[in-house]
């Protein structure tokens, strides 16, 4: 049996075309009442019905992303109720989705979180992405991109120094440790 997975298609900045494919979008053949997605907090039957529609939706992921990125806290979006989305809203700035990072590095214009922006800078640094390209990807000035690369280079260097120190301490390597003779004699 062969399993295939469709590539993730992230919503570009300002792109609302995904809404045309949504299961909740009313058409002449799909008579969906938009109020279905705004049930009362105790109306479990309506909540279940709305979630059932979301489960069939081909763009539920884009819908949830849009709700989180825009701070939409009303109704059922992406198959989650207001209460279920609340913890996601508080942690959205720390979301790190590497498929979004890779899509941005490939040139897609995607809404990014702080954590994803940091990951792009690190990946760009490691892959040798030019400063001009990083600035274009993150929509910042070249001076700011250069500053981010300097900070990243410093962080990578400090991380390597710390790892070397831990490795030396755990292996008992005394070559890097100071000995009394290294300090000379007192007069």
C-alpha positions as CSV (number, residue, x, y, z in Angstrom):
1,X,0.0,0.0,0.0
2,X,1.4,3.4,-1.0
3,X,0.7,6.4,1.1
4,X,1.0,9.9,-0.3
5,X,0.8,13.1,1.5
6,X,-0.1,16.4,-0.1
7,X,2.4,19.2,0.4
8,X,1.4,21.8,2.9
9,X,0.2,25.0,1.2
10,X,0.5,27.9,3.5
11,X,-1.6,31.0,3.0
12,X,0.3,33.9,1.6
13,X,0.1,37.3,3.3
14,X,-3.2,39.0,2.3
15,X,-4.4,35.8,0.6
16,X,-8.1,35.1,1.3
17,X,-8.7,32.9,-1.8
18,X,-8.7,29.8,0.5
19,X,-12.1,31.0,1.7
20,X,-13.7,30.1,-1.6
21,X,-12.8,26.4,-1.0
22,X,-14.1,26.4,2.6
23,X,-16.9,24.0,3.5
24,X,-18.6,26.8,5.3
25,X,-18.7,29.0,2.3
26,X,-22.4,29.2,1.2
27,X,-23.1,28.6,-2.5
28,X,-26.3,27.7,-4.4
29,X,-25.4,24.0,-4.0
30,X,-24.1,24.3,-0.5
31,X,-26.6,26.0,1.6
32,X,-24.7,26.6,4.8
33,X,-25.9,29.1,7.4
34,X,-22.9,31.1,8.6
35,X,-24.6,31.3,12.1
36,X,-23.8,27.6,12.4
37,X,-20.3,28.5,13.3
38,X,-21.3,30.9,16.1
39,X,-23.2,28.7,18.5
40,X,-23.7,29.5,22.2
41,X,-21.2,28.0,24.6
42,X,-23.6,25.5,25.9
43,X,-25.2,24.5,22.5
44,X,-23.3,21.2,22.1
45,X,-25.5,20.0,19.2
46,X,-24.6,23.1,17.2
47,X,-21.0,22.9,18.1
48,X,-20.8,19.2,17.0
49,X,-22.6,20.1,13.7
50,X,-20.1,23.0,13.0
51,X,-17.1,20.8,13.9
52,X,-18.4,18.0,11.6
53,X,-18.4,20.5,8.7
54,X,-14.9,21.7,9.6
55,X,-13.7,18.1,9.6
56,X,-14.7,17.8,5.9
57,X,-13.1,21.1,5.0
58,X,-10.1,21.1,2.7
59,X,-8.8,24.4,4.0
60,X,-9.4,23.9,7.8
61,X,-5.6,24.4,8.5
62,X,-5.6,27.7,6.6
63,X,-8.8,28.8,8.4
64,X,-7.2,28.0,11.8
65,X,-4.0,29.8,10.8
66,X,-6.0,32.9,9.7
67,X,-7.9,32.9,13.0
68,X,-4.7,32.7,15.0
69,X,-2.7,35.2,13.0
70,X,-5.5,37.8,13.0
71,X,-6.5,37.3,16.6
72,X,-10.0,36.2,15.7
73,X,-11.5,34.8,18.9
74,X,-15.1,34.4,17.9
75,X,-16.9,31.3,16.6
76,X,-15.6,28.0,15.4
77,X,-12.6,28.3,13.1
78,X,-10.5,25.5,11.8
79,X,-12.5,23.0,13.7
80,X,-11.8,24.5,17.1
81,X,-14.1,26.5,19.4
82,X,-13.2,29.8,21.0
83,X,-12.2,28.0,24.2
84,X,-10.0,25.4,22.3
85,X,-8.2,28.2,20.4
86,X,-7.5,30.3,23.4
87,X,-4.3,28.6,24.5
88,X,-3.1,28.7,20.9
89,X,-3.7,32.4,20.7
90,X,-1.4,33.0,23.7
91,X,1.4,30.8,22.2
92,X,1.1,31.9,18.6
93,X,4.2,34.1,18.7
94,X,6.3,31.0,19.7
95,X,4.9,28.7,17.0
96,X,7.7,27.1,15.0
97,X,6.5,25.3,11.9
98,X,9.5,24.3,9.8
99,X,7.3,23.8,6.7
100,X,6.5,27.5,7.0
101,X,10.2,28.3,7.4
102,X,11.1,26.3,4.3
103,X,8.3,27.8,2.3
104,X,9.6,31.3,3.1
105,X,13.1,30.4,2.3
106,X,11.8,29.1,-1.1
107,X,10.4,32.6,-1.6
108,X,6.8,32.3,-0.5
109,X,5.3,35.4,1.2
110,X,3.9,33.9,4.5
111,X,2.9,35.4,7.8
112,X,5.6,34.4,10.2
113,X,5.8,34.2,14.0
114,X,8.8,35.5,16.0
115,X,10.2,31.9,16.4
116,X,9.8,31.3,12.6
117,X,11.6,34.5,11.8
118,X,14.5,33.5,14.1
119,X,14.6,30.1,12.4
120,X,14.8,31.7,9.0
121,X,17.7,33.8,10.1
122,X,19.6,30.8,11.5
123,X,18.8,28.7,8.4
124,X,19.8,31.6,6.1
125,X,23.1,32.0,8.0
126,X,23.9,28.3,7.9
127,X,23.0,28.0,4.2
128,X,24.9,31.2,3.2
129,X,21.8,33.1,2.1
130,X,23.0,36.6,1.0
131,X,22.1,39.5,3.3
132,X,20.0,41.1,0.5
133,X,17.9,37.9,0.1
134,X,17.4,37.6,3.9
135,X,16.2,41.2,3.9
136,X,13.8,40.6,1.1
137,X,12.4,37.4,2.7
138,X,11.8,39.1,6.1
139,X,10.8,42.5,4.6
140,X,13.5,44.3,6.6
141,X,16.4,46.6,5.7
142,X,19.7,45.1,4.6
143,X,21.3,46.8,7.6
144,X,18.9,45.0,9.9
145,X,19.5,41.7,8.1
146,X,23.3,42.2,8.5
147,X,22.7,42.8,12.3
148,X,20.7,39.6,12.6
149,X,23.4,37.7,10.9
150,X,26.1,39.1,13.2
151,X,23.9,38.2,16.3
152,X,23.4,34.7,14.9
153,X,27.1,34.3,14.2
154,X,27.9,35.3,17.8
155,X,25.2,32.9,19.2
156,X,26.5,30.0,17.1
157,X,30.1,30.7,18.2
158,X,29.1,30.9,21.9
159,X,27.1,27.7,21.6
160,X,30.1,25.9,20.1
161,X,32.4,27.2,22.9
162,X,29.9,25.9,25.5
163,X,29.6,22.5,23.8
164,X,33.4,22.2,23.6
165,X,33.7,23.1,27.4
166,X,31.1,20.5,28.3
167,X,32.8,17.9,26.1
168,X,36.2,18.6,27.7
169,X,34.7,18.4,31.2
170,X,32.9,15.1,30.5
171,X,35.9,13.4,28.8
172,X,38.4,14.5,31.5
173,X,40.4,16.3,28.8
174,X,42.9,18.4,30.8
175,X,44.4,20.0,27.7
176,X,42.0,22.9,28.0
177,X,42.2,23.3,31.7
178,X,44.5,25.8,33.5
179,X,47.4,24.4,35.5
180,X,49.3,26.2,38.2
181,X,52.3,26.6,36.0
182,X,50.2,28.5,33.4
183,X,49.9,31.5,35.8
184,X,53.7,32.0,36.4
185,X,55.1,32.8,39.8
186,X,54.3,35.5,42.3
187,X,57.2,37.9,43.0
